[in-house]
Every structure is written in C-alpha cells, then in structure tokens.
Amino acid sequence: MGIARPAGRYSGPMLDPDGWPEADEDAFYDQARMYRQTLHEVTGVLETCREQRVRVFEDRAWSGAAANATNEALGANIDQLVTLRDYLATVISWHRHTADLIEQAKSDISEHVDAAHREIRTVETDLGLDDDEKAAAVNSLVRAAHVANVGMVSRTAELVLASNRWRPPNNALVDLLNHETPTPDIPSLIAPADPTPLSPRAGQSGQAHDRHHAPADSWGRTVSAATQPPGRGRARHRWYLRLLFARPTSRKVR
C-alpha cells in the first residue's frame, strides 16, 4: 500500500476537499512492472527473429523469390516489434514517473500537515493568547495548510498531464532492459519550506495585533491571501483532478 493519509486532530479540514491525492501510487508501480515483464518477452522474441533472419536469409540457407518475399515479411514483423518495444519503454517510464509524482505529493502534503499541527500545538499552549485568539490562529493555520495541499494536488495533476506529452530519451530502452528507469525531463514538485513559528502575544504592538487579524500562514502568505480560492489553473484541471485523484472503491493490501 502507498503512503497513508495523515492522521491528526485537524487533518480532515487540512485535506478535504481536494487536498489529498487518493490515487494509489503502488498501482502505477505494479503496472510498470507488468509492462517491463512484457518488454523483456517482446525483446526475447525480437532477438530470436533477428537471429533466425541472419541464419536463414543472410547466410543463404534459403534463397530465391519465395525466400525474398518471406524475408521482407519477416523484416516488417521485426519493425513492428521494434515499434512495440519503443511504445512499452514510453508506457513503463510514464507509469513509474506518475507513481513517483503521486508519492512525492503525498510525502510533501504529510509534511505540511505535520508542520501545521506543530504550529497549532505552539499556539494552543501560548499563555499570552486568550481562547478567541487561539481559535483564530488555529483556524488560520488549518486554512493555510488546506490551500497549500490543494495547490500541491493541482500541481501534481499538471505534471502528470505534462508527462503525457513526454517521449523517452534515446537511452530509455537500454536503461529499462538494464533495470534502470529513465525519468521524464519535466519539473519536479518542490515542497515549501518549514513554516515559521506563529506565537503572537496579547498586548504587543500594532504589528502583533495585525498578526492576530491577518497572520502569516505557514508558507509566508497572509490569511486573507491564503484563504482565497485557487485561481484559474485549478479550475482548468478540475476535471483531470477528479479523474486521476478520485477516491478508489477499495484499497489494495500488499
């Protein structure tokens, strides 16, 4: 099973809705392994065809008009096997890279949730804040974490879409046959830095007062900015988010 959904008192509102990729990265890894097995089988057939072609036709074991026609037909079949092998290399690389993207997104989101919970514990134990101030600060941290997580899911979907247009490098096939995996040359996810502790004090200067009413979230934005709905980029890929990150009906147990 892939990376588990983060647990914690405030995990739900930090992740729902659209803040956690429900796709199972292991399903993509497993599919890549299945295609790799097919790749080795196709490669075995291709090598056998090439060897037999050399033995029968190039070494003149069989010649004549019928031999020439058969040689041409076998050559066409070999070309088809080469094309199939190239397609398999692309499919394997895409499945593995998609799994990597999902896994990285889940890891980064888990770090967001853990960091936000640490900040919340700091706020809740701050003797300089009254209950209303604590509640406001906690809500701000929860909203900020949710916005960051939704952005991470949206960014992951965009990278998966970009990888659909990717073609493997020239050495991809050799790497796969040698049990190495080529990586698409597209941007990777970058996790935000750990948040700066939020410890507002009652009775401080106007700047501290502003932090209560418009505190910076864990990723450096004011609450008013952090709680704004995502922009058009998110809406543009909403259909794809629902397709790729839809909650599965059952979880695979490994």
N, C-alpha and C positions, 0 to 999 in steps of 0.2 A: 504494500500500500504506500502511496505517496505521502508527502508532508501533511501532517494532521492540522486541522483547523485550530487556531489558537484558542486557548481557554482563558477565562478570567472574568471578573465581575462585570467589566464594561466591554467585553469582546463583542457581544452581539451588536450594539449600536455602532461600534467601530468598523464592523464588517458588512452589515446589512443596511441597505441593499447594495449589491454590485461591488462590494469591496473585497471579495474573496473569489479566486478562480476555482470553480468546482470541478473543472476538468481533471482527470486523473493522469498525471504525468507518466505513471508506470504503464498505462495502457498504450501510450505512444512508444515508450521504450520497448515494450513487448512486441509491438507491431514492427518496429525497426529490426528486432532480432529475427522475426519470422521472414521478413524480406531479405535479410542478409543470408539466411539459410537458402532461400530461393536463388539469390545471387550466386552462391557457390555451386549450386546444382546447375544453373544455366552456364556458368563458366566451365564446368566439367564437360557438359555436352558440347560447348563451343570448341574446346581444345581437342576433343575427340574428333569432331568434324574436320577440323583443320589438319589433324594428323592423317586421317584417312584420305583427305583430298590430296595431300602431298604423296602419300604412298600409292594411291590408285592412279592418279592422273599426271602428276608432275614426274613421277618415276616411270611413267609409261607402262604401268601394269595393264592398263586398258586404254585403247586409242580408237580413233575412228569417229564417225559422225554421231553415233549414239553416245559415245563417251564424252564428246564435246558438249552435247545437249545436257547430259547428266551433270557434267562439271559446272555448267552455267547455272543449272537449277540449284546445285549444292552451294554455289557461291552466293546466290540470292538468299538461301536459308541462313548461311553464315552471317550475311549482312543484317538480317533480321535479328539474329541472336545478339549481335553486337549492339544494335539499337535497343533491344530489350535490356541488355546489361547496363547500358548508359541510363535508361529510364529508372532501373532499380537503384542505381547509385544515387540518383536525384531523390527518389522516394525515401530511401533509407536516411539520407542526410537530413531531409526535411522533417521526418518523424523524430529523429533524435534532437534536432535543434528546437523543434516545438516543445518537446518534453523538457529540454533544458530551460527554455523561456518560462514555462509554467512553474517549474521547480524553483527557479530564481525569484519569480514574482512571489510565490508563497513564502519563501525564506525572507524576502525583504518585508513583506506585509507582517509576518510574525515578529520581525524586529520592531516595526512601527508600533504594534500592539503592546509588546513588552516595554518599550520605551515610554509609551503613553501611560501605562499602568505604574511605572516607576515615578513619573511626574505626578500622577494622581495621588500616590501614597505620600509624596512630599507635601502636596497641598493639604491633604486631609489631616496631617499631623502638625501643620503650621499653627502655632498658638496665637500668632498675630492676626489671624483671619477669623471673622465670625462665620456662622453657618451659611448665610446668604452668599458671602464672598467665596467660600469654599465651593458651594454648589455652582456658582457662575464659572469659576475657574475650571472645575471638573468638566462641566458641560462644554466649555471651550476646547479643552484638550480632546474630549471624545469626538467633537465635530471635526476638529482639525485632523485627527487620525483617520476618520472616515473619509474625508475628502482626499487625503494622501493615498489611501488604499484604493479608492475608486480610480484615481489617476493612474496608479500602478497597473491595475487591471486593464484600463483602456490602453495604456502604453504597450502592454504585452500583446493585446489584440492587434495593435498597429504593426508591431514587429512580426507577428505571425503572418499578417497579410503581406508584409514586405517580403518575407521569405518565400511566399508563393511564386514570386517573380524571379527568384534566385536560381541560378544554374551552377552546378558544382564546378570547382576548378579542374584543371586538366589532370591533376594527380588524385582526384577523389576516388576513382575506381581502384587504383593501386593501393591507396590508403585503406579502403574498405576491405580489400582482399587480404591486406596485412593486419587486419583487426585494429585499424585506426579509423577515426571518424572525422571527416572534413567538416569545418564549421562555416556556415554562410557568412559572407563578408558584409554584414549589416550591423547597425548599432546594437549594443547590449544594454540591458537595464542597469541603471546606476541607482543604488539605494541612497536616499537622503542621509545626511549626517545625523548623528545622535542629537536629540533636542537639547536646548539649553534649559537648565532647571528653572522652573517658574515658582518663585517664592515671594509673592507680593506681601507687603506688610501694611497693616492698618495704620493710618495716621502719618504715612510718609508724604513726600512731596507730591505735587500735581502729576509728576511723571508716573509715580506709583499708582496714583488714582486712575490714570489713564490705562494702566495695565490691567486694572480690575474690570474696566468697562470695555476696553478693546485690547486684551492681552495678545501678545505674540503667541502663535501656536508653536508646536514642536518643530516646525520646519521654517520658522522665520517670517511667517505671514501674520498680519493682524487677524483677529477672529472675523471681522467683517469681511475680509477678503477670503479667508479660508472657508467660510461657510457659504460663499456664493456658489450657485450651481455651476458644474463644469461647462466649458464653452462648446462651440460647435463641433470641435473634434470628437468629443464624447458622443454627441448625438449622431454624428456621421457614422460611427462604428457601433451604434447600439444594437443594430440587427446582428452584427457579427459577434458581439459580446454574448448575446442570448444563445447563439448557435454554438460557439466554442466553449463558453463557460456555463452552459446550462447545467443545473444540478442533475447528476445521473440518478436513475431509479434505484440502482443498487451499487454497492461498493465491492470491489474485488478484494478478497482476502488472500494474502500471499503467505 
